[in-house]
Structures are given as C-alpha cells and as structure tokens.
Amino acid sequence: MAIDHEMKVEIIHRATIKPSSPTPFHLRDFDLSIIDQIAPVMYIPLILFYPNTANGNVNIITAERSKHLRKSLSETLTHFYPLAGRIMRINNPYIECNDEGAQLVEARINCSLSEFLAKPDPQMLRKFLPTAVECKEISKIKWLLLVQETFFQCGGMAIGLCLSHKFADASTLATFINTWAGISRGSVNSFVLPEFGASSLLPPLDCSEAQQLDLPVIQLVPEKSCETRRYVFDAANIAALRSRAASLAVEKPTRVEAVSALIWKCTMEATRSNNTSDFSSPRRSSWCHNVNMRHRVEPRLPDNLVGNLVGYFVEKAEESEVVDLQNLVAKMRKAIEKVNKSYGEGIDLEEALDVVREYANLLKSDEIDNYNCTSWCRFPYYDADFGWGKPVWVSISGVTFRNMVFLMDSRDGDGIEAWLTLKEKEMALVGSNKELLAFASPNPSIIYN
C-alpha cells in the first residue's frame, strides 16, 4: 500500500506507573549478580504489534486499552518490584526497590498498522520505543523499565519496551511480557510469576574484589556510520540451508546454526572484499554467540528465574581459512558442545569470566573483525496476549552497535528474522550477496489479514 505522507510519531503523554502494592521493607535491597554487573549498559528493546479487531469507535477503544494497560502494568510491577526501583552506587551497584516506578509513554502515529507493516523501516522502529537503546554510563540510567504504547489511526497499536540489561536478559524479558499480558487478560493460571535469586548462584563482587579479579566489563560503543537491515528466512529456505550446511561433522545443523553460519560467511566475504579493494591483507574473524544458561546448568534452572543468566562462546576463523558453510557450522557445534559440557558440570565462575574477558577484549580489538550474535528464537514473545489477541509481529529496532546480529522467530515459529547491523560499506556488500539472497528475503511485508 502506497503512503503519500511522512510517517510521524507524536508523544501525547508521559506518566510514572508505580506498583499497585508497596514493596515490603525486607525486599528493599536487590543484589545484582556478577553477570548483571558486567552486562552492557544498554536497554533491551522489544516491540509488539497488535491489530484492532474490535468493532466500535476507535478513540474509545484506544482509550480503554490504554487505561487497561496502565492498571495491569501497575499490578505487574508488584511482582517485578525491582523494575520500579533505581540502581544505586556505580562501583558496586544494587537496586533500591523504592517503588518510584516505571515510565509509560502514550503516542500516536499518522498512519494505519497495515501501511506501516507494508515496509517496516528499522530506523523508524526506534520511534516506537520510549528511549534510545544505547546508554553511555550506568549513572545515566534512571528508569529500569520504560514502555511506550503507540496507537495507529486504525486502532491498532504497538507496545514498545526498553528493559535495562543490568537487570534482565532476553529470557527475563519474555517472562515479564507474558506475566504482564496474563495479568492484563485476567488469566491467573496461564502465566508463571518471576523467581529471584540469581545473585545467590552468581554472587556479586565488591569494588576491591572486582579489581583483584580484573572483572571484565562488556562495552558496546555506538557508531554513527552503521546501518540495520532485516532479512527473513522462511521454513522452506531454512530446510534447504540446513541441508547445504550439513556434513559428516554435523549431520543435522539447527536452524540457528545454519542461519548464523551463512551470515558469518557473508560478512567475512564482505570484509575480505573491502580489504582487497583497499590493498589490505585479509583479517581474522570471530563470532561470539550468547547462550541461555538456564537450560544448560545441572540441575536445570527455571525459565522464570530473572536476571542475566547468559554465557558466551567465541569461535574464530583465521585470515587464511577458506570460508565454508560446513566448516563454520562445525566450529559452532564444537563450541556449543564445549559450553554444554562446562555448564553441565556446574557453573565455574572463573571459567565463565575468562570467556567474558575474551569477548570484552575482542570488542576492543582492532586486529580482528568481531561479530556478536544473540538468538531470541524459541522465546515465547508471540504468546503475549493482553486481551485483544496475540501480536501479528514482534521486532527489535535499528541499533548503532557495529557488527550485531539478532535472530528472532517469525510468527509461524518455523522461520527466522535476522537483524544485521554493520558498517554501511560492509552492509552494501552483504546486501548484494547472491547466496544470502537465495535463502533470505530482504525486509518483506508483514501480512496478517
């Protein structure tokens, strides 16, 4: 559908939402775990899009839904009480659960939902978020949770969330959004309340201990000359890609392994092409992938245990290596098996910190091209029904962190949406890669009727 005007999001109102019940005094201080301490200073973004399927006056419908979201968010904050608090102390941070609240932003956009979803713009998606994803320092974080409800002219809406990475990972975000949705629709038995206690498993370090252990800090530095693009792999193309990536070493690559290997291959080819044109020698490349600890630790940790329960594996490709899908998949499988074995024997804190140190050093290194992949596949974001149906699309937004790859499920659960943020010159080469385009569609429309 053609759009004959510029899309604009207008902020109507900002409000502070406090918990419906006060937090007991004995829960006022919430310790962060050691993984929370070293997590990057940024917000985790998520945007959920809902059509208007109700009959009636659009203004009345949107007003009722806005009121309903505020009430249910207040009730949800009673269970997620740290999100209504504030981070205290910079060197040894903890959350003071003082019930000061989360921020809720109400906004309007001058188009229909179907118009926007016909060609979703990764940069325009940032307008559906209540704040920038990027933060420069922990002292600048006032709100741990910010929410924006944006209503389309048709009565459809987008719910955009920014959750502090110092408190949460992708699994915690899924727990929060589905708890809120369950409370909103009044389905008491359809959601699980959060569990706390990550700091008991992974105790925080005070300032002197952190210095003694050379505690790494993951720093993601925003860059202006980056571009974000979305590529969608449907189920049929993923099956074909998995078949091509299979080998004697890995007979059945997973969806994520196959897609990750292809993206890594394309980025390496783009980088090497750039270096050749600049008369530079090929560079080494690394692929860092986040993994959810909850499923890998024995005994298994509950899905609703909140906090940053994230591990990493890093694989490298030398400058002289032949870039090959099967080889890259084999590297990834070997690395994840090593991670599974390690966590299956319990959490070795020093070993985990060594991996994070390697990752943090790679982020700062100019000697190697480092790509950072986060997979949100299989997290139940599409189950978030607030009382007016499940979302027709769930997305992130454009970011300015270089060499970032986000993988998310498509709505049917079988496809994968890949969000790539690269330097503009490198992105142009990746975007024209024939192998990538053989398996992925660049930014297709979201059809939901």
N, C-alpha and C positions, 0 to 999 in steps of 0.2 A: 504494500500500500504506500503510495507516494505521500510525502509530507511536505506541505507547502509553507511551513513556518519553522522557525528555530525553536527547538525544544528548550524550555526553561523550567527549572525547579525553583519555586518560591517558598521560603520559610515563613510559616504562618505564626508559629508559637513555639516557645521552649518552656519546658516545665521540669521540675525536680520531683521524681517519684520516690517516695520513702516506703520502707516495709510496712505492711499492714499491721504487724505486731512488733513491739520493740524487741531488740536482741537482748537476751539475758546477760547479766553482767559478767558471768563466768566465761562467756564466749566473746568477750570484747576484743581480745588479742588473738589474731590468727597468724600463726607462723607460716612463712613460705618455706618450701622445700629447697634443697640445694639446686635442683634443676630449675625451679622458679627463679632463684637468684641469678642464674646465668642465662636465662631466657632473654631473647632480644627485646629491647624497649620499643614496642610497637603494639598496634591493635590488630586483632584477628578480625577480618571483615567477613560478613555474610549478608546476602540479600535474597529474600524470598518474595516471589511474585504471585499474586492471587487475583483471579478474575472476579468480576461481580456477577454472581449467578442469581442474585435476588431480584425480585420484582418490586418496583416502587420508586419513590423519589430518591435520586442519587444523593442529594445533600443530607437527607435524613439517614440513609443507610451509612454513609461515611461518618456522620456524627455519632451514631450509635456504636459503630465499630471502634472508633477512636476512644470513646468513653469506656467501652468494654476492655480494650487493650490496656488502658491505664490501670483499671481496677485489678485485672488479672496479673499485670506486671508487679503491682504493689504486693499482692499475695505471694507471688513467686519469690520476691526479694526476701520474704520472711524465711524461706527455706535456703536461698542462696545469699544469706546475710552478709558475707564478706564483700559482695559486689556493691553493697550500699555503703561500704566503708571507704577509707582512704589509706594509701600507702604512706607509712611513716618511716623515717630515717632512710638515708641514702646508702650508707655503707653496709648496714645490716637490716634490710627492710623487712617489715611485717605489716599486716593490715590491721588498722584500728577499726573495729566493726562498730562505728558510732552512729549508724543509721542516717547519715547525711544524704544518702540517696543516689539514684542513677538519673541520668538526663534523658528526657524524652522530647524529641523534636517532631512537630507536625508540619507537613509540607504539602504543596500541590504542584502538579506538573500539567502543562498546557497541551496534552495530547492523550490519546487513548492507550490502553495497555497493548492492544494489538499493533498499533502504529509503532510503539517503541520496540516491541519484540520482533518486528519485521527485520530489523538490522540493529541489534544491540551494540552500542558503542562502548568499548571498555573504559574510555575516559569519562564518558557521560555517566557511567555507572557509579563513579565516585560521588556524583550529586545525590545519590540515594543513600549515602552514608552520612551519619551525623557529625563525623570529624574525619580528619586525614588519618590514613592508616599509619603513616610514618610519625615517629616521635623522636626527638633528639636526645632527651635525657629523662631519667626517671623522675626527677624533681618537677618536670612539666606535666606529669600525669595527675590530673585532679580526679577525673571520673574513671572508675574501673569498668563501668558499663555505660554505653550510650546507645540509644535506639532512635531510629527515625521512621515514622510512618508517612509514606508519600502516596497521596491519592491521585489517581488518574481521572480524567474527565468522564470516563465511562463508569466510574465507581470502583474499578479495580484498584489494587493497592500493592505497594512494595513495603516490606518490613526490612529495614537495614540495621544491622547490629555491628557495633565495634566493642570487642571484649579485650581487656588488657591481657597481653601474652604473659605478663608477670603472674597472672592468676590461673590462666587456662590454656589448654591445648585444643585441638580440633574435636577430640572426644568429649571434653568438658563442654564445649560449645554445643555439641549435639544433645548432650544431657540437658543443658539449660533450655534450649529452644523447645525441646519436646516436653519438658516439665511445664514450661510456661504455656505451651499450646494445650496440654492436657488440663491444666487449671482453668484456662480460658473457656474450654468447651464443657467443663464440669464433669469430665470423665476421670473420677478419682482412681479407678483401678487400672487405667490404661497407661500410666507412666510411673517411673521409679524416681524417688527423691534422691538428692545427691548424698554421697558419703564423703566425709572429710577424713584426713589422716595421712596424706602423702608426706607431710613433714616428719611423721614418725618413722616411715620407711626410709626416707632420704633426708635426714636432719640437716637444717641449715648450718652454715658456718658463720662465726662472728668475723669481724674485720681482721683480727690478727691471724686466725686460722686460715682465712682466705688468702692472705698474703703468704703465709708459710707454705700452703699447698699450691701456690701460683694458680688460684682459681680462674679458669678462663671465662671470658665474657663474649657472648656472641653479638657482634656488632654488624648490623645491616645498614650500609650507608646509602641514602637516596642519591640518585644521579638524574640530572635533567634530560640527558640525551638517550633515554630509554623509551621503548615502545612495548605495549602489551597487545597481544593478539590471541584470539580464541580459535582452537581447532577441535572439531568434533569427529571422533571415531565411532561409527555405528557398529552394531554387533557383528554384521557380516564381514566388515573390513577388519575388525579385531581378530576374528577367527582366521582370516587369510594371513594376517600379520603374524599371529602366533605360529601358524604352520611354517611360514618362511623363517621365523626365528628359532625353530626347533632344531635340535642337534642331538648327537649321542650323549653329550654332556648334560643337556636339559631337554628331555623329550617333550615335555608339556609346559612351556612357559606360561606364566599367569598373564592376565590382561595387562596388569600394571608393568610387569617386566618387559613385555613386548613393546608397549607404547613408550615406556621410558627409554628402552634401548634405541628405538627409532629416533626419538627426539635428541638423545645424546649424540647419535651418529650424525644427524643433520647439523647440529650445532658445531660439532668438530669439523665437519666438511666446510661449513661456512667460515670458521675461524682460519682453517688452513688455506682456504681460497683467499681470504683477506691478507694473510701473511705472504702468500705467493705474490700477490699484486703489489705488496709493499716491499718486496725483495727481502722479507724476513724468513727465518727458518721456522718450521712447524714447532708448535708449542705442546707441552704436556697438557693433559686434560684430566679433570676429576669430576666425579658425580657423587654428590652427598645426598643421601635419602633419609628422611625421618621415618622412624618406625614407632608404633604404639607398643609400649612396654607391657600393657595390661594383659595381652594375650600370650605373652612370651615368658613371663615370670611364672615359676612354680613355687607355691600354688598360685593359680591364676588370680589376678586382681579383678575386682568388679568393674564393669564398664562405666558405672556411675561414680567411681572414685575420681574426684575432681582434682585438678592441678596439671602440671606439666609432667606427665609420665611418658616422656619421649626419649628414645635412643636414636643413634645415628649409625649408619655405615658409610664408609667412603671407599670408592673404587677409583683407580687411576688408569689412564691409558698413556703410554709413553709416546713421544713425538714420532718415533719410528714405526709404531704399530700400524698394521693395516686395519682400517675401520671396517668392522664386520658385525652385522646384527647378531649372529650366533655367538661370536666371541664376547660381545658386550653383555648379552643375556647370561652367559656362563659366568662372567665376572660378578654380575649382580646376584645370581643364585648362590655362588660360593660365599659372598659377603653376608647375605641374609642368613644362610645356614650357620655361619660363624656367630652371628648375633643371637640366633635362636638357641644355640648350644650354650653360649655365655649366660644369657638370661635364664635359661632352663636350670642352671645350677645356682640360681640366686643372683641378686644384684650386687656386683662387685663395684663399689663406688669409685675406687681408684682407677679401675679399668674403664669405667664409663667416662670418667673425667679425662682420661687420656684420649679417647675418641673425640670428645668435645674440644680438647686443646688442638687436636689435629685439624678439626673443622674450623675453629676460630682462626688458626694460623693460615689456613688456605684462603679464608675470606680476605685476609690482609695481604696475601702474597701477590706480587706482580709477575712471578715466574711461572705461573700455571693458570690455565683457564678453569675456573671452578663453577660448576652448575649445581644448584640447590633444588631438590625435588621434594615436594610434600604431596602425599596422596591422601585425599579425603574420601576415597572410594569406600563403599560399604558403610559409611556413617549415615544414619537414618534422617538426614535433613528433609527429605521429601515426605516424611511422615508427619511433619508439623502442621496439624490441622487445628486452627484456632476456633473452629465452629462454622466456617464457611468453605470447607473443603481443603484439600491438600494443595501445595503450591504447584503451579504449572512450570515454573523454572526456579532453580536455585543457582546463584552465581557468587563469584567474588567481584572484584573490580580491578581496574588498572592500578598497578603499583609502580614505584620508581626505584625498586631494588633490582640491580642488574643480575641477570642470569638466574632468574627464579622460574620454576616450573610448578604449577598447581594442577593436580589431577582430581577430577570430580566425576561422580556418576552422572550419566544422562538420566532423564526422568524414568525411562523404562528399566533402569538398573543394569542394563547389559552393555551400553555404550559408555564411552569416556569423553569428557570435555577436558581438553588440555589448554591451560592458560600459560602462555610464554611471555616473559619479559626479558628482552635482550637490548643490547645497543642497536640503534637504528640501522646502522650499516650491516650488522650481522643479521638483524631481523629481515632485511630485504632479501638476503641470500637464502635464509631458511624458508621464507615465504614463497620462494620460487623453486624450491627443491621438488623435483618431479616425484621422487619416492615418497616424500611426505604427502604430497597432494594425491597420490594414488590411494592412500589409505585414510586420509582425513579431509573433511570439508571445512574451508575457512569461514568461520562466523556465519553459519546458516541461520535462517529464521527459526523462531520457536513457534510451532503450530500447536494450538491447544484446543481448538473447537472440534 
